Amino acid sequence: WWFIKMQAHPHTIHEYRIDNEINTSVLSTYLASVYFIMATLCTVGYGDLTAHGDAERFFTLFTMITGATVFAIIVSNMSALAQNMQSRENQVLEEM
């Protein structure tokens, strides 16, 4: 919505930022957006301790992505293990 508003009325965005004393860069705004998206998707939650600066948000994003990746690898390995056990059991039953 911010992008659409910027395209339609770029002067109002500038006035809004000045009136509300918003001094953050666009990169910082997008980093905060991605941080909250990942906090929601990874079900980490927003909690009492949150990242406030760009460096903290970047580190937290890296940690959440790493955690989600490790969790996905563990779940996929467990699924493969269960499938292999099932196929061996079927093979033994066929030999009987």
KAMOFEN-V132705 format. One line per field, one symbol per residue. ss: DSSP state (@ for helix, = for strand, . for the rest). Layout:
ss: ???
This chain:
ss: .@@@@@@@.@@@@@@@@@@......@@@@@@@@@@@@@@@@............@@@@@@@@@@@@@@@@@@@@@@@@@@@@@@@@@@@@@@@@@@.
